[in-house]
């Protein structure tokens, strides 16, 4: 494998080289410093890289975005991982829009994260739907010249208003595309299900429910839904684009103990918002907890969520829905659930953040559910054993033995952080670079103690950005 690093900071290039060779000992790592070549674009044919690491801030007149666009206009362009020291939503969205395969903030880079990105772009390059355009009015025209996926990009899926650029994700029942809103050029994520090929009506019902529930909540702790609808052939949902991935990726890279407490606190704030609206998530897991470019977190994927008191297709007793690794005992048994099932799932995630693996493992889903029902809560290692009481309450087998609600959990976590700060003689608990929490958008900060303050628990205002009757 040949990796080309384009960056004018020679010390950072050397760091990336060490990271890459640690994970890929046989790799050829090439460096290109633009200012040493008078700002000339390198000839990829001569270098033949398999992956390009491209910095945003080059010490020349052009930016990394300019070079990204020019690279993508060339035939047989390899995948490009865009890197920047800035946590700017615009830069991240623009890089992905221009054809970058991944986006990484430099402050987040370590050997494991870099290797993960390189492996991912190499594995998925052939699967992506690169949208080839020739409209001279489009500033990214011709930016992608890779062969399109045999399945055409469904530009007609939402009707007027959006331009779908390329596919960025795929699930069992849905696909996620990078899209541009035509009236203002905003880059968004567009989730689609193909109604023509559904095996059961339940998938359609779940999609409709997800759109209704998610769009009814207006909070920085929950994914923002900009539009949704149903056409004769597709169901679509337009949502904000998360440029820093999900909690699963952070766990894979390792989470510090204090960061795990802060992450759990933010998960608590997200659950507090949806529970106040009468919603139980029922599928809380690291893949559904997303990071924005500023480090703030948001809860996503309400596909099997339900409102308290709801009955019918999606809440039939005896039917197990969810992800077995994160299921509460009552959910695994197919019993009725309430908000405390989300607290149990949060406990599983908390253990996974602290230890690096899930608390229960088994060879099949049925055996795994039995572990949740009967096996004791595993002990935490010495570095975080002081958090065992919190974990024990979250993972209690009986719902009545857990925290009565998320507010109780949040209070305990805030008290814990305050105590830790006081134990350090007034110094604030360390906040890792992984979660720079923006005060104005996420949680307020207690200036005296330097820890998150308790926000008022008020139901969020309802809003609706689209109509499910569209196209019918």
C-alpha positions in Angstrom: 0.0 0.0 0.0 1.2 3.5 -0.9 0.0 6.5 1.1 0.6 10.0 0.0 0.6 12.7 2.7 0.1 16.3 1.5 0.8 18.7 4.3 3.2 21.7 4.7 4.0 20.9 8.4 7.0 18.6 8.2 6.8 17.6 11.9 3.1 16.5 11.5 4.0 14.6 8.3 6.6 12.7 10.4 4.0 11.9 13.0 1.6 10.6 10.5 4.4 8.5 8.9 5.1 6.9 12.3 1.4 6.2 12.9 1.0 4.6 9.5 4.1 2.4 9.7 3.1 1.3 13.2 -0.1 -0.1 11.8 1.1 -0.9 8.2 4.8 -2.0 8.5 5.0 -2.8 4.7 3.4 0.5 3.6 5.2 3.0 1.4 4.5 6.5 2.9 5.2 9.3 0.6 5.3 13.0 1.7 4.6 16.0 -0.5 5.1 19.5 0.9 3.3 22.0 -1.4 5.5 25.0 -0.5 8.6 23.1 -1.6 7.1 22.6 -5.1 5.9 26.2 -5.6 2.3 25.1 -5.0 2.3 22.7 -8.0 -0.2 19.9 -7.8 1.6 16.5 -7.7 1.2 14.1 -10.6 -0.6 11.1 -9.2 0.4 9.0 -12.1 4.0 9.2 -11.1 3.3 8.6 -7.3 0.5 6.0 -7.8 -0.9 6.3 -4.2 -3.6 4.1 -3.0 -4.8 6.7 -0.4 -4.2 10.4 -0.1 -4.1 12.3 3.3 -4.8 15.9 2.4 -4.5 18.9 4.7 -6.9 21.8 4.5 -4.4 24.6 5.4 -1.6 24.6 2.9 1.1 27.3 3.0 0.3 28.4 -0.5 -2.5 30.4 -2.1 -4.7 27.3 -2.7 -6.5 25.5 0.2 -6.9 21.8 0.5 -10.4 22.1 -0.8 -9.0 23.6 -4.0 -6.7 20.6 -4.4 -9.4 18.2 -3.4 -11.6 19.5 -6.3 -8.7 19.3 -8.8 -7.7 15.8 -7.7 -11.3 14.5 -8.0 -11.5 15.9 -11.5 -8.7 13.6 -12.6 -9.4 10.1 -13.8 -8.7 7.2 -11.4 -8.3 9.4 -8.4 -7.6 7.4 -5.2 -9.7 7.9 -2.1 -8.8 11.1 -0.2 -8.9 11.5 3.6 -9.3 15.2 4.3 -7.6 16.6 7.4 -7.9 19.9 9.2 -6.9 21.5 12.5 -10.2 23.4 12.5 -13.5 21.9 13.7 -15.5 23.8 11.2 -18.8 22.2 10.1 -18.5 24.1 6.8 -15.1 22.7 5.9 -16.1 19.2 6.8 -19.3 19.3 4.8 -17.6 20.9 1.9 -14.8 18.4 1.8 -17.3 15.5 1.8 -19.4 17.3 -0.8 -16.3 17.7 -3.0 -15.6 13.9 -2.9 -13.4 13.3 0.2 -13.9 9.7 1.4 -13.4 10.7 5.1 -12.8 13.7 7.3 -10.6 13.8 10.4 -9.7 16.6 12.8 -6.0 16.6 13.4 -6.5 16.7 17.1 -8.3 13.4 17.0 -5.6 11.6 15.1 -3.8 8.6 16.6 -2.4 5.5 15.1 -5.6 3.5 15.6 -7.9 6.2 14.3 -5.7 6.8 11.2 -5.5 3.1 10.5 -9.3 2.7 10.8 -9.8 5.5 8.3 -7.3 4.1 5.8 -8.8 0.6 6.0 -12.3 2.0 5.7 -11.7 4.0 2.6 -9.9 1.2 1.0 -12.6 -1.3 1.7 -15.5 0.9 0.6 -14.2 2.7 -2.4 -15.9 0.4 -4.8 -19.2 0.6 -3.0 -19.7 4.3 -3.0 -22.1 5.9 -5.5 -20.0 8.7 -7.0 -22.4 11.2 -8.6 -20.7 12.3 -11.9 -21.9 15.8 -13.0 -21.1 18.0 -16.0 -23.3 21.0 -15.2 -21.0 24.0 -15.7 -23.0 26.0 -13.1 -22.1 23.4 -10.4 -18.8 24.4 -8.8 -18.1 20.7 -8.1 -18.8 19.7 -11.7 -16.7 16.8 -12.8 -15.2 16.4 -9.3 -15.8 12.7 -9.4 -14.8 10.5 -12.2 -14.9 7.1 -10.7 -17.3 4.6 -12.2 -20.8 4.9 -10.7 -22.5 2.1 -8.8 -24.5 -0.1 -11.2 -27.6 1.0 -9.2 -28.4 4.6 -10.2 -28.5 7.4 -7.7 -32.2 8.0 -7.1 -32.4 11.7 -7.9 -36.2 11.5 -8.1 -36.6 10.1 -4.6 -37.6 13.4 -2.9 -38.9 15.4 -5.8 -37.6 18.9 -6.2 -35.4 20.6 -3.7 -32.4 18.3 -3.2 -29.5 17.2 -5.3 -28.2 13.8 -4.3 -24.4 13.6 -4.7 -23.2 10.2 -3.5 -24.0 7.4 -1.1 -22.2 7.5 2.2 -23.8 4.7 4.1 -25.9 1.6 3.8 -28.0 -0.4 6.2 -30.2 -3.5 6.0 -33.3 -1.6 4.9 -32.1 1.9 4.1 -29.3 3.9 2.4 -27.8 7.3 3.3 -26.7 9.8 0.7 -24.8 13.0 0.8 -27.2 15.7 -0.5 -27.3 19.4 -1.2 -30.4 21.5 -0.6 -30.9 23.5 -3.8 -32.3 26.7 -2.3 -29.3 27.5 -0.1 -26.6 24.9 -0.9 -26.6 23.4 2.5 -25.0 19.9 2.7 -27.1 17.3 4.5 -27.6 13.6 4.9 -30.6 12.0 3.2 -31.9 8.6 4.3 -33.9 6.6 1.9 -35.9 3.4 1.9 -37.1 1.8 -1.4 -40.8 1.2 -0.9 -41.0 -0.9 -4.1 -38.9 -3.7 -2.7 -40.1 -3.9 0.9 -40.7 -7.5 2.1 -43.0 -6.4 4.8 -45.2 -3.3 5.6 -43.5 -3.1 9.0 -40.4 -1.5 7.5 -42.5 1.3 6.0 -44.3 1.8 9.4 -41.0 2.0 11.2 -39.6 4.6 8.8 -42.7 6.7 9.2 -42.5 6.4 12.9 -38.8 7.4 13.0 -39.5 10.5 10.9 -42.5 11.6 13.0 -40.7 11.0 16.4 -37.4 12.6 15.5 -38.9 15.6 13.8 -41.1 16.3 16.7 -38.1 17.1 18.9 -36.2 20.4 18.7 -33.0 20.0 20.8 -29.3 20.1 20.2 -29.1 16.7 22.0 -31.2 15.0 19.2 -30.5 14.7 15.5 -32.1 17.6 13.6 -34.6 16.5 10.9 -34.9 19.1 8.1 -37.5 17.4 6.0 -39.2 14.0 5.4 -41.9 12.5 3.3 -43.3 9.6 1.3 -43.4 9.4 -2.5 -44.9 6.5 -4.5 -41.5 4.9 -4.7 -39.4 6.1 -1.7 -39.6 7.2 1.9 -37.0 9.9 2.6 -35.7 11.8 5.6 -33.3 14.8 5.4 -31.2 15.3 8.5 -28.0 17.1 9.7 -24.7 15.7 8.6 -22.4 14.4 11.3 -18.8 14.8 10.3 -17.0 13.2 13.3 -18.7 9.8 13.3 -20.3 8.0 16.1 -19.5 6.8 19.6 -18.6 3.3 18.3 -15.6 4.8 16.6 -14.6 6.7 19.7 -14.8 3.5 21.8 -12.7 1.6 19.2 -10.0 4.3 19.7 -10.2 4.2 23.5 -12.1 6.5 25.9 -10.6 8.0 29.0 -12.5 7.4 32.3 -13.5 11.0 32.8 -14.5 11.3 29.2 -16.7 8.2 29.6 -18.5 10.0 32.5 -19.0 13.1 30.4 -20.3 11.1 27.4 -22.7 9.3 29.7 -23.8 12.7 31.0 -24.5 13.9 27.5 -26.3 10.6 26.7 -28.4 11.3 29.8 -29.3 14.8 28.5 -30.4 13.3 25.2 -32.5 10.7 26.9 -34.0 13.3 29.2 -35.2 15.3 26.2 -36.9 12.3 24.5 -38.3 10.9 27.7 -39.8 14.3 28.5 -41.6 14.1 25.1 -42.9 10.6 26.1 -40.6 8.7 23.8 -38.6 5.5 24.7 -35.7 4.9 22.3 -35.5 1.1 22.7 -32.4 0.8 20.5 -29.7 2.9 22.3 -26.2 1.9 21.2 -22.9 3.6 20.3 -23.8 3.6 16.6 -26.8 5.8 17.3 -24.9 8.4 19.3 -23.3 10.9 16.9 -20.7 13.6 17.1 -20.8 17.0 15.3 -17.6 18.7 14.2 -17.6 20.8 17.4 -17.6 17.7 19.5 -21.2 18.0 20.7 -23.3 14.8 20.8 -26.7 14.0 19.4 -29.0 10.9 19.6 -30.2 9.5 16.3 -32.1 6.5 14.8 -35.7 6.3 16.2 -36.7 3.4 14.0 -38.0 1.2 16.8 -38.7 3.9 19.3 -42.2 4.2 20.8 -44.3 6.7 22.7 -45.5 5.7 26.1 -48.9 4.1 25.9 -48.5 3.3 22.2 -49.8 -0.1 21.0 -50.1 -1.9 17.7 -47.7 -3.2 15.1 -44.4 -2.0 16.6 -45.1 -2.7 20.3 -46.7 -6.2 20.3 -45.9 -8.1 23.5 -43.7 -11.1 23.0 -41.9 -9.6 20.0 -38.3 -8.8 20.6 -37.0 -5.7 18.9 -33.6 -4.0 19.4 -30.0 -4.9 19.5 -29.3 -7.9 21.8 -26.0 -6.6 23.2 -27.8 -3.5 24.6 -31.2 -5.0 25.5 -32.6 -4.8 28.9 -33.8 -8.1 30.5 -37.4 -7.1 30.1 -36.9 -6.0 26.5 -35.2 -9.3 25.7 -38.1 -11.2 27.2 -40.5 -9.4 24.9 -42.2 -7.7 27.9 -43.6 -4.1 28.0 -40.9 -1.5 28.5 -40.7 2.0 29.7 -37.9 4.7 29.9 -35.9 2.5 32.3 -35.0 0.2 29.4 -33.0 3.1 27.9 -31.2 3.5 31.2 -30.1 -0.2 31.0 -28.8 0.3 27.5 -26.9 3.4 28.7 -25.3 1.2 31.4 -24.1 -1.3 28.7 -22.6 1.6 26.8 -21.0 3.0 29.9 -19.3 -0.3 30.7 -18.1 -0.6 27.0 -16.6 2.9 27.2 -14.8 2.2 30.4 -13.5 -1.3 29.6 -13.4 -1.4 25.8 -15.7 -4.4 25.5 -19.4 -5.1 26.2 -20.4 -6.6 29.6 -22.0 -9.7 28.1 -21.1 -11.8 25.1 -22.5 -15.1 23.7 -22.5 -17.2 20.6 -26.1 -16.3 19.6 -28.8 -13.7 20.3 -30.9 -16.0 22.6 -27.9 -16.9 24.8 -26.9 -13.2 24.9 -30.4 -12.3 26.1 -30.1 -14.9 28.8 -26.9 -13.3 29.9 -28.7 -10.0 30.4 -31.4 -11.8 32.4 -29.3 -13.9 34.7 -25.6 -13.0 34.7 -24.3 -10.6 37.4 -22.9 -7.2 36.6 -19.2 -7.6 35.8 -16.8 -5.7 38.0 -14.9 -2.7 36.7 -11.1 -2.6 36.7 -9.2 -0.7 39.4 -8.9 2.5 37.4 -12.6 3.0 37.4 -14.0 0.8 40.2 -15.2 4.0 41.9 -17.9 4.1 39.2 -19.2 0.6 40.0 -22.2 1.8 42.1 -23.5 3.9 39.1 -23.0 0.9 36.8 -24.7 -1.5 39.1 -27.8 0.7 39.2 -27.9 1.2 35.5 -27.5 -2.6 34.9 -29.9 -3.8 37.6 -32.0 -6.7 36.3 -35.2 -5.3 37.7 -36.4 -1.9 36.4 -37.4 -0.8 39.9 -33.8 -1.2 41.1 -32.4 1.2 38.4 -32.4 4.9 38.6 -36.1 6.0 38.7 -35.5 8.4 35.7 -32.7 10.0 33.8 -32.8 13.1 36.0 -31.7 11.0 38.9 -28.8 9.6 36.8 -27.8 13.1 35.7 -27.8 14.4 39.3 -25.5 11.6 40.4 -23.1 12.2 37.5 -23.0 15.9 38.1 -22.4 15.3 41.9 -19.6 12.9 40.9 -17.9 15.5 38.7 -18.3 18.2 41.4 -16.7 15.9 44.0 -13.8 15.1 41.7 -13.3 18.8 41.0 -13.3 19.6 44.7 -10.9 16.8 45.4 -8.5 18.5 43.1 -8.5 21.7 45.2 -10.9 23.6 42.9 -9.3 22.5 39.6 -11.7 21.4 36.9 -12.0 17.8 35.8 -10.1 17.4 32.6 -12.1 17.5 29.4 -10.5 15.5 26.6 -10.1 17.0 23.2 -12.6 14.4 22.1 -15.5 16.4 23.6 -15.2 20.2 23.5 -18.8 20.8 24.7 -20.1 24.1 23.3 -21.9 25.9 26.1 -24.3 27.7 23.9 -25.5 24.6 22.0 -25.1 21.7 24.4 -24.9 21.9 28.1 -24.3 24.8 30.4 -21.2 25.0 32.5 -21.0 25.7 36.2 -18.3 28.3 36.2 -17.4 27.9 39.9 -16.8 24.1 39.7 -16.0 23.8 36.0 -18.4 20.9 35.5 -21.7 20.6 33.7 -24.7 22.2 35.5 -28.1 20.7 35.8 -30.3 22.0 33.0 -34.0 22.6 33.6 -36.1 19.6 32.4 -38.8 21.0 30.2 -40.5 19.3 27.3 -39.2 20.5 24.0 -41.4 22.4 21.6 -42.9 20.2 18.9 -42.1 20.9 15.3 -42.6 19.2 12.0 -40.5 19.9 8.9 -42.3 17.8 6.3 -45.4 15.9 5.4 -45.8 12.1 5.3 -48.6 12.6 2.8 -46.3 13.9 0.2 -46.6 12.2 -3.1 -49.8 10.4 -2.1 
